[in-house]
Amino acid sequence: MKPNRLLALLAGCLVANAFAAETGAAPGKTVEDLVKPCAACHGADGNGTNSQYPRLAGQYHDYLARAMKEYQSGERQNAIMAGFVKTLSDADIEAISRYYAAMPGKLDDLSRHEQGD
């Protein structure tokens, strides 16, 4: 391979890796691909309506990333979540957590709920 072609190839690889690191998605994957399985329980927009599944949209990205890593390690116990996160890379987890953190959440506090005396 000629030196100029080799340099061009290496430069292309560096640019691709820098882009992947910036977006957080692993090479060959988009964030949308990564979050498709999440929609089944957590809703397409991360604001699922079933109270047994937490809302992901608007959560802190570091909280979401930590939770996924704890499911991977077994520190958090949930067979369904463990199955989903077992093959995720650190870049995948970072991309997913930042994706949901940036989405508008429908989280609220308890100010709208009445307290019984």
C-alpha positions as CSV (number, residue, x, y, z in Angstrom):
1,M,0.0,0.0,0.0
2,K,1.3,3.4,-0.9
3,P,2.2,5.7,2.0
4,N,-0.3,8.3,1.0
5,R,-3.1,5.8,0.9
6,L,-2.1,4.3,4.2
7,L,-2.1,7.8,5.8
8,A,-5.6,8.5,4.3
9,L,-6.9,5.2,5.7
10,L,-5.5,5.9,9.2
11,A,-6.9,9.4,9.1
12,G,-10.3,8.0,8.2
13,C,-10.2,5.6,11.1
14,L,-9.2,8.3,13.5
15,V,-12.1,10.5,12.4
16,A,-14.6,7.6,12.6
17,N,-13.4,6.7,16.2
18,A,-13.5,10.4,17.2
19,F,-17.1,10.6,15.9
20,A,-18.1,7.4,17.7
21,A,-16.6,8.6,21.0
22,E,-18.4,12.0,20.6
23,T,-21.8,10.5,20.0
24,G,-21.2,7.7,22.5
25,A,-22.6,5.0,20.2
26,A,-20.4,2.0,19.4
27,P,-19.2,1.9,15.7
28,G,-21.9,0.5,13.5
29,K,-24.8,1.2,15.9
30,T,-27.0,4.2,16.3
31,V,-28.6,5.3,19.5
32,E,-32.0,4.6,18.0
33,D,-30.9,1.0,17.4
34,L,-29.7,0.6,21.0
35,V,-32.9,1.9,22.6
36,K,-35.4,-0.1,20.5
37,P,-35.6,-2.9,23.1
38,C,-36.2,-0.3,25.9
39,A,-39.4,0.9,24.3
40,A,-41.3,-2.3,25.1
41,C,-41.4,-1.6,28.8
42,H,-40.3,2.1,29.2
43,G,-42.2,3.5,26.3
44,A,-41.0,4.8,22.9
45,D,-40.2,8.2,24.4
46,G,-38.9,6.9,27.7
47,N,-42.1,7.9,29.5
48,G,-43.9,4.6,29.8
49,T,-47.4,4.5,31.3
50,N,-47.1,1.2,33.2
51,S,-46.2,2.1,36.8
52,Q,-44.1,-1.1,37.2
53,Y,-41.5,0.2,34.8
54,P,-39.6,3.4,35.7
55,R,-39.6,6.4,33.4
56,L,-36.2,6.9,31.8
57,A,-36.7,10.3,30.0
58,G,-35.3,13.2,31.9
59,Q,-33.3,11.1,34.4
60,Y,-29.7,12.0,35.1
61,H,-27.4,10.2,32.6
62,D,-25.0,9.1,35.3
63,Y,-27.8,7.5,37.3
64,L,-29.0,5.6,34.2
65,A,-25.5,4.5,33.3
66,R,-24.9,3.3,36.8
67,A,-28.1,1.4,36.9
68,M,-27.3,-0.4,33.7
69,K,-23.8,-1.3,34.9
70,E,-25.3,-2.6,38.1
71,Y,-27.7,-4.8,36.2
72,Q,-24.6,-6.1,34.1
73,S,-22.6,-6.9,37.3
74,G,-25.6,-8.5,39.1
75,E,-25.5,-5.8,41.8
76,R,-29.1,-5.0,40.8
77,Q,-31.2,-8.0,40.4
78,N,-33.7,-8.1,37.5
79,A,-33.6,-11.0,35.0
80,I,-35.1,-9.0,32.2
81,M,-32.8,-6.0,32.5
82,A,-29.8,-8.3,33.0
83,G,-30.6,-10.0,29.7
84,F,-30.9,-6.7,27.9
85,V,-27.7,-5.1,29.2
86,K,-25.3,-8.1,29.2
87,T,-24.1,-7.4,25.7
88,L,-23.9,-3.6,26.0
89,S,-20.4,-2.0,25.8
90,D,-19.5,1.0,27.9
91,A,-20.0,3.2,24.9
92,D,-23.5,1.7,24.4
93,I,-24.4,2.4,28.0
94,E,-23.1,6.0,27.7
95,A,-25.1,6.6,24.5
96,I,-28.3,5.2,25.9
97,S,-28.0,7.0,29.2
98,R,-27.3,10.4,27.5
99,Y,-30.2,9.7,25.0
100,Y,-32.8,9.3,27.7
101,A,-31.3,12.1,29.9
102,A,-31.8,14.5,27.0
103,M,-35.4,13.6,26.4
104,P,-38.2,15.6,27.9
105,G,-39.4,13.7,31.0
106,K,-42.8,13.6,32.6
107,L,-41.4,13.2,36.1
108,D,-43.0,15.2,38.9
109,D,-42.8,15.5,42.6
110,L,-45.4,14.8,45.3
111,S,-46.8,18.4,45.4
112,R,-49.9,17.4,43.5
113,H,-50.7,14.5,45.8
114,E,-52.8,14.9,48.9
115,Q,-51.4,13.7,52.2
116,G,-54.0,12.0,54.5
117,D,-54.1,13.1,58.1
